[in-house]
């Protein structure tokens, strides 16, 4: 993985064999990022995404292997209890044009992942919300 910073924007290239969430965390900790938005595209060959069932307050995961293009990867970097927290969603399409997605649990890059991280001045922490069952923005 390599990246460069231009003003309030980081442009990153995550390389073949690297896991996306691990690389986002590495960048965020190295750059002391407390609040940012993320968008990316690229190619992956192994990923797990989840769907939150609100009535059960539980995530269900789906794992995929094969050749996939990231159609959309979007989300935030922020904090929970003052520590790094990342919330990403991803959609990826296969060679038939079928797209699968959800809350990103893990994704292995098969060729490259081109990521834009836009830094936002300030901080927004998260706190667990018992009623919803998720870690929500705390203002």
Secondary structure, DSSP 8 states (H G I E B T S, - for coil): -EEEEETTEEEEEEETT-BHHHHHHHHHHHHT-SSEEEEEEEEEEEEEEEEEETTTTEEEEEEEEEEEEEEEEEEEEEEETTEEEEEEEEEEE-TTS-EEEEEEEEEEEEEEEEEEEEE-SS--EEEEETTTTEEEEE-
